[in-house]
Amino acid sequence: MKKFLAAFSGIAYGLTRDRSVQIQACIALITFALGIFLGIGYAEWLFVLLAAGAVVAVELLNSALEKLADHLHPGIDPRIKTIKDLSAASVMVASLAALAAGIVIFLPKLAERFFY
C-alpha cells in the first residue's frame, strides 16, 4: 500500500509542480477527447492509451532524473548535461512515436469527417 501511495504522490507532484508533465498530461487529455469525438475503435483506443501513458511515464522519469542530477551535482558538468540530454531524448522519442500513432489513427477519421 505504501508503494501505491508513493506512486500517487509522485503523479500528484508531477501534475501540480512540473510544467513538462502538465503539458504532456494536457496533450493526453486532448487526445482522449478527440478519440471520443471521433468514435475511435477498441484497438485504436489501445494504441492511444498506451502511447499517451508511455509519454507521461517517460516524462515523469525524465523529471525525476533531472531533479536527482541537480541534487547530486548542482553545478555545471558535461557528464550531467549528457545524462539530461539522453533523458530528454527519451521523451522526444516517445512523443514522436505517439505523434505517429496519432496521425495514423486520427488523420483518416478527421479527413473523413471534414472533407468527405
C-alpha positions as YAML, in Angstrom:
chain: A
units: angstrom
residues:
- id: 1
  name: MET
  ca: [0.00, 0.00, 0.00]
- id: 2
  name: LYS
  ca: [2.86, 2.37, 0.79]
- id: 3
  name: LYS
  ca: [4.25, 1.90, -2.71]
- id: 4
  name: PHE
  ca: [0.92, 2.87, -4.27]
- id: 5
  name: LEU
  ca: [0.75, 5.96, -2.07]
- id: 6
  name: ALA
  ca: [4.30, 6.89, -3.07]
- id: 7
  name: ALA
  ca: [3.41, 6.40, -6.74]
- id: 8
  name: PHE
  ca: [0.29, 8.55, -6.45]
- id: 9
  name: SER
  ca: [2.32, 11.15, -4.59]
- id: 10
  name: GLY
  ca: [4.77, 11.23, -7.50]
- id: 11
  name: ILE
  ca: [1.97, 11.58, -10.02]
- id: 12
  name: ALA
  ca: [0.42, 14.38, -7.97]
- id: 13
  name: TYR
  ca: [3.79, 16.13, -7.70]
- id: 14
  name: GLY
  ca: [4.33, 15.89, -11.45]
- id: 15
  name: LEU
  ca: [0.84, 17.13, -12.27]
- id: 16
  name: THR
  ca: [0.97, 20.05, -9.84]
- id: 17
  name: ARG
  ca: [4.60, 21.17, -9.96]
- id: 18
  name: ASP
  ca: [6.25, 20.06, -13.17]
- id: 19
  name: ARG
  ca: [5.41, 22.06, -16.28]
- id: 20
  name: SER
  ca: [6.57, 19.37, -18.71]
- id: 21
  name: VAL
  ca: [4.42, 16.70, -17.05]
- id: 22
  name: GLN
  ca: [1.48, 19.10, -17.05]
- id: 23
  name: ILE
  ca: [1.90, 19.76, -20.77]
- id: 24
  name: GLN
  ca: [2.13, 16.06, -21.63]
- id: 25
  name: ALA
  ca: [-0.91, 15.25, -19.46]
- id: 26
  name: CYS
  ca: [-2.85, 18.06, -21.15]
- id: 27
  name: ILE
  ca: [-1.96, 16.72, -24.59]
- id: 28
  name: ALA
  ca: [-3.10, 13.26, -23.44]
- id: 29
  name: LEU
  ca: [-6.47, 14.64, -22.28]
- id: 30
  name: ILE
  ca: [-6.96, 16.48, -25.58]
- id: 31
  name: THR
  ca: [-6.13, 13.27, -27.41]
- id: 32
  name: PHE
  ca: [-8.66, 11.34, -25.32]
- id: 33
  name: ALA
  ca: [-11.31, 13.97, -26.07]
- id: 34
  name: LEU
  ca: [-10.51, 13.72, -29.78]
- id: 35
  name: GLY
  ca: [-10.81, 9.94, -29.58]
- id: 36
  name: ILE
  ca: [-14.26, 10.26, -28.00]
- id: 37
  name: PHE
  ca: [-15.31, 12.88, -30.56]
- id: 38
  name: LEU
  ca: [-14.20, 10.74, -33.49]
- id: 39
  name: GLY
  ca: [-15.51, 7.50, -32.02]
- id: 40
  name: ILE
  ca: [-12.30, 5.52, -32.42]
- id: 41
  name: GLY
  ca: [-12.46, 1.74, -32.03]
- id: 42
  name: TYR
  ca: [-11.19, -0.52, -29.26]
- id: 43
  name: ALA
  ca: [-7.91, -1.37, -30.98]
- id: 44
  name: GLU
  ca: [-7.28, 2.31, -31.67]
- id: 45
  name: TRP
  ca: [-8.00, 3.15, -28.03]
- id: 46
  name: LEU
  ca: [-5.42, 0.57, -27.03]
- id: 47
  name: PHE
  ca: [-2.73, 2.36, -29.05]
- id: 48
  name: VAL
  ca: [-3.84, 5.83, -27.90]
- id: 49
  name: LEU
  ca: [-3.85, 4.83, -24.24]
- id: 50
  name: LEU
  ca: [-0.50, 3.03, -24.44]
- id: 51
  name: ALA
  ca: [1.14, 5.87, -26.35]
- id: 52
  name: ALA
  ca: [-0.19, 8.60, -24.05]
- id: 53
  name: GLY
  ca: [0.66, 6.58, -20.95]
- id: 54
  name: ALA
  ca: [4.18, 5.93, -22.22]
- id: 55
  name: VAL
  ca: [4.81, 9.61, -22.93]
- id: 56
  name: VAL
  ca: [3.59, 10.73, -19.50]
- id: 57
  name: ALA
  ca: [5.54, 7.92, -17.78]
- id: 58
  name: VAL
  ca: [8.76, 8.77, -19.63]
- id: 59
  name: GLU
  ca: [8.24, 12.47, -18.82]
- id: 60
  name: LEU
  ca: [7.88, 11.60, -15.13]
- id: 61
  name: LEU
  ca: [11.11, 9.59, -15.29]
- id: 62
  name: ASN
  ca: [12.86, 12.42, -17.12]
- id: 63
  name: SER
  ca: [11.77, 14.91, -14.46]
- id: 64
  name: ALA
  ca: [12.89, 12.60, -11.65]
- id: 65
  name: LEU
  ca: [16.28, 12.08, -13.28]
- id: 66
  name: GLU
  ca: [16.75, 15.82, -13.79]
- id: 67
  name: LYS
  ca: [15.89, 16.52, -10.14]
- id: 68
  name: LEU
  ca: [18.28, 13.81, -8.97]
- id: 69
  name: ALA
  ca: [21.08, 15.10, -11.20]
- id: 70
  name: ASP
  ca: [20.56, 18.67, -9.98]
- id: 71
  name: HIS
  ca: [20.60, 17.48, -6.38]
- id: 72
  name: LEU
  ca: [23.75, 15.39, -6.76]
- id: 73
  name: HIS
  ca: [25.63, 17.93, -8.84]
- id: 74
  name: PRO
  ca: [24.13, 21.43, -8.72]
- id: 75
  name: GLY
  ca: [26.94, 22.94, -10.78]
- id: 76
  name: ILE
  ca: [27.58, 22.71, -14.49]
- id: 77
  name: ASP
  ca: [29.09, 19.40, -15.52]
- id: 78
  name: PRO
  ca: [29.28, 17.99, -19.07]
- id: 79
  name: ARG
  ca: [28.52, 14.48, -17.78]
- id: 80
  name: ILE
  ca: [25.33, 15.67, -16.09]
- id: 81
  name: LYS
  ca: [24.40, 17.54, -19.29]
- id: 82
  name: THR
  ca: [24.80, 14.33, -21.28]
- id: 83
  name: ILE
  ca: [22.60, 12.44, -18.81]
- id: 84
  name: LYS
  ca: [19.92, 15.14, -19.00]
- id: 85
  name: ASP
  ca: [20.14, 15.25, -22.80]
- id: 86
  name: LEU
  ca: [19.71, 11.47, -23.04]
- id: 87
  name: SER
  ca: [16.76, 11.61, -20.67]
- id: 88
  name: ALA
  ca: [15.14, 14.41, -22.68]
- id: 89
  name: ALA
  ca: [15.77, 12.42, -25.86]
- id: 90
  name: SER
  ca: [13.76, 9.53, -24.42]
- id: 91
  name: VAL
  ca: [10.78, 11.86, -24.01]
- id: 92
  name: MET
  ca: [11.21, 13.07, -27.58]
- id: 93
  name: VAL
  ca: [11.34, 9.53, -28.97]
- id: 94
  name: ALA
  ca: [8.22, 8.51, -27.03]
- id: 95
  name: SER
  ca: [6.45, 11.72, -28.09]
- id: 96
  name: LEU
  ca: [7.32, 11.24, -31.77]
- id: 97
  name: ALA
  ca: [6.12, 7.64, -31.67]
- id: 98
  name: ALA
  ca: [2.86, 8.79, -30.04]
- id: 99
  name: LEU
  ca: [2.51, 11.51, -32.66]
- id: 100
  name: ALA
  ca: [2.98, 8.94, -35.44]
- id: 101
  name: ALA
  ca: [0.33, 6.70, -33.87]
- id: 102
  name: GLY
  ca: [-1.97, 9.71, -33.54]
- id: 103
  name: ILE
  ca: [-1.52, 10.62, -37.19]
- id: 104
  name: VAL
  ca: [-2.25, 7.06, -38.31]
- id: 105
  name: ILE
  ca: [-5.34, 6.84, -36.10]
- id: 106
  name: PHE
  ca: [-6.80, 10.33, -36.26]
- id: 107
  name: LEU
  ca: [-5.89, 11.77, -39.65]
- id: 108
  name: PRO
  ca: [-8.10, 9.43, -41.74]
- id: 109
  name: LYS
  ca: [-11.00, 9.93, -39.33]
- id: 110
  name: LEU
  ca: [-10.60, 13.72, -39.39]
- id: 111
  name: ALA
  ca: [-10.38, 13.70, -43.19]
- id: 112
  name: GLU
  ca: [-13.48, 11.52, -43.42]
- id: 113
  name: ARG
  ca: [-15.42, 13.72, -41.04]
- id: 114
  name: PHE
  ca: [-14.50, 17.10, -42.50]
- id: 115
  name: PHE
  ca: [-13.59, 16.55, -46.16]
- id: 116
  name: TYR
  ca: [-15.75, 13.69, -47.46]
...
